[in-house]
Amino acid sequence: MRDDGRPLFAQIAEQIENSVVDGSLAEEAQVPSTNELAAFHRINPATAAKGVNQLVTSGVLYKRRGIGMFVATGARALLLERRREEFARAYLAPLLAEARKLGMDAEQVKKMIDTWGDA
């Protein structure tokens, strides 16, 4: 785990989310147990469990009693949509606000993106 100031449980949750988004954890695949996550990252199992339970609450994972945690059907689409919305809030909203200050319209911004996208 990296020390980026965020709680370890949030980093565990993000790591699992990233694996779902990039396809290395497919829908209906079993995720590592909280004990496996704790041993791998050298953290308390309760911390790992908190990250996993956060994903259960958000609908990314589900529990099969006595077997373990699994990636929910539709989890990748759910995460992609959520991340696209976060991307828009974090990057597009400030970009468009600055463009308006500069007197740019949407077409000018699109052209600029196309130009820089090829760079």
Backbone torsions as a table, in degrees:
resi	resn	phi	psi	omega
1	MET	NA	147.0	178.4
2	ARG	-97.0	150.4	-179.7
3	ASP	-93.3	82.4	-178.8
4	ASP	-106.7	14.2	176.9
5	GLY	88.6	-13.4	178.4
6	ARG	-86.4	152.1	178.5
7	PRO	-58.8	146.1	-179.2
8	LEU	-59.6	-37.7	-179.3
9	PHE	-62.7	-35.6	178.2
10	ALA	-68.5	-35.7	177.4
11	GLN	-68.1	-37.8	176.3
12	ILE	-62.4	-48.1	179.8
13	ALA	-59.3	-44.4	-179.8
14	GLU	-64.5	-38.9	179.1
15	GLN	-61.6	-43.6	177.8
16	ILE	-66.3	-43.8	177.1
17	GLU	-56.7	-45.8	179.8
18	ASN	-59.4	-39.1	178.7
19	SER	-66.7	-34.4	176.8
20	VAL	-70.4	-45.3	-177.9
21	VAL	-63.5	-42.9	-177.5
22	ASP	-82.9	-3.0	175.1
23	GLY	88.6	-2.3	178.8
24	SER	-72.1	-18.5	169.4
25	LEU	-119.1	104.7	-177.0
26	ALA	-78.6	161.3	174.8
27	GLU	-60.5	139.5	-177.7
28	GLU	74.5	3.1	176.0
29	ALA	-79.3	148.0	177.0
30	GLN	-79.5	137.3	177.7
31	VAL	-94.6	158.4	177.5
32	PRO	-57.2	148.3	179.3
33	SER	-69.5	163.2	178.6
34	THR	-62.6	-35.0	177.8
35	ASN	-67.1	-38.8	177.1
36	GLU	-65.6	-44.1	178.1
37	LEU	-62.1	-42.7	-179.3
38	ALA	-64.1	-43.6	-179.6
39	ALA	-65.8	-43.6	-178.3
40	PHE	-62.4	-43.3	-176.4
41	HIS	-94.1	-2.4	-179.3
42	ARG	56.2	52.4	178.0
43	ILE	-128.8	170.3	178.6
44	ASN	-67.9	135.7	177.8
45	PRO	-56.3	-31.6	178.5
46	ALA	-65.1	-33.9	177.8
47	THR	-67.7	-45.5	177.5
48	ALA	-61.7	-42.4	179.9
49	ALA	-61.4	-37.6	179.6
50	LYS	-63.2	-40.5	177.4
51	GLY	-65.7	-42.9	179.1
52	VAL	-65.8	-44.2	-179.7
53	ASN	-64.1	-31.1	175.3
54	GLN	-61.5	-38.7	179.5
55	LEU	-73.3	-30.0	174.7
56	VAL	-66.4	-46.2	-179.9
57	THR	-59.8	-36.7	-177.8
58	SER	-86.0	-0.9	175.6
59	GLY	87.5	9.4	179.8
60	VAL	-81.9	-38.2	179.6
61	LEU	-120.4	160.2	170.7
62	TYR	-140.9	158.3	-175.9
63	LYS	-103.8	133.1	168.5
64	ARG	-104.2	111.6	-173.7
65	ARG	-52.2	126.8	177.6
66	GLY	79.2	-3.1	-178.3
67	ILE	-115.8	-49.2	179.8
68	GLY	147.5	-165.5	-179.4
69	MET	-101.4	143.5	-177.4
70	PHE	-134.2	154.2	176.7
71	VAL	-74.6	128.3	-178.3
72	ALA	-71.6	148.9	172.4
73	THR	-63.4	132.0	-178.4
74	GLY	87.5	-0.3	-176.8
75	ALA	-63.1	-41.2	-178.7
76	ARG	-62.8	-46.3	179.2
77	ALA	-61.7	-41.2	178.1
78	LEU	-60.1	-47.4	-179.1
79	LEU	-67.0	-40.7	178.4
80	LEU	-61.5	-44.0	179.1
81	GLU	-63.1	-44.6	179.3
82	ARG	-61.7	-43.7	-179.0
83	ARG	-69.4	-33.7	176.2
84	ARG	-64.2	-41.3	177.9
85	GLU	-64.7	-42.1	177.9
86	GLU	-63.9	-39.5	177.6
87	PHE	-60.6	-46.3	179.9
88	ALA	-61.0	-45.0	179.8
89	ARG	-64.4	-43.7	-173.8
90	ALA	-78.4	-33.2	-172.5
91	TYR	-117.1	-45.6	-175.5
92	LEU	-73.0	-42.5	-179.4
93	ALA	-59.1	-48.3	177.6
94	PRO	-65.9	-36.2	178.1
95	LEU	-60.5	-47.8	-179.0
96	LEU	-68.1	-35.8	177.3
97	ALA	-63.0	-43.2	178.8
98	GLU	-67.5	-39.1	178.5
99	ALA	-60.6	-41.9	178.1
100	ARG	-61.6	-40.8	178.2
101	LYS	-61.0	-32.9	-178.3
102	LEU	-87.8	2.2	178.5
103	GLY	76.2	22.2	-178.9
104	MET	-92.5	142.2	174.0
105	ASP	-97.0	175.4	-175.9
106	ALA	-59.8	-37.8	-179.0
107	GLU	-64.8	-39.7	177.8
108	GLN	-65.3	-39.5	178.3
109	VAL	-64.9	-43.3	178.3
110	LYS	-60.0	-43.8	179.2
111	LYS	-62.0	-41.6	179.7
112	MET	-63.3	-42.2	178.7
113	ILE	-63.0	-43.5	178.8
114	ASP	-60.8	-43.1	-179.9
115	THR	-63.9	-48.1	-177.8
116	TRP	-73.1	-27.2	178.7
117	GLY	-65.1	-26.1	179.8
118	ASP	-87.4	-12.6	-176.0
119	ALA	-74.1	NA	NA
